Amino acid sequence: MAALAEDGHAGRCYELSGPRLMTFGDAVLEIARAAGRDIRYVPLTPEAYADEQRAQGMPEEWVRLSVGLYEHVRSGGLASLGDGVRRSPGRAPRDFADYARAAARQGAWTG
């Protein structure tokens, strides 16, 4: 990224996003389309998400932190479009569907 390789970016903050807001379900749908597979997003309640974390052996401090972040994202608390891609590398942001198709062509989501 230009901010790491070029002068003039010190002290600046770039909010990075694609050109459209997406939910987890939207992203999974794009991946399913690109991969030509039946993939579905099944949302978890915060409690179920915490239980999954605990079942994986995550420390309780991490469980509380990640559940709080998950709830914030899920509620749309971080939903905003940023202009950092256009400002930093100086190009239009790439749509996630384009990324998903390119990744699928390279073999992602096969198996």
Buried (B, 14 or more C-beta within 10 A) or exposed (E): EBBEEEEEBEEEEBEEBBEEEBBEEBBBBBBBBBBEEEBEEEEEEEEEBBEEBEEEEBEEEEBEEBBEEBEEEBEEEEEEEBEBBEBBBEEEBEBBBEBBBEBBEEEBBEE
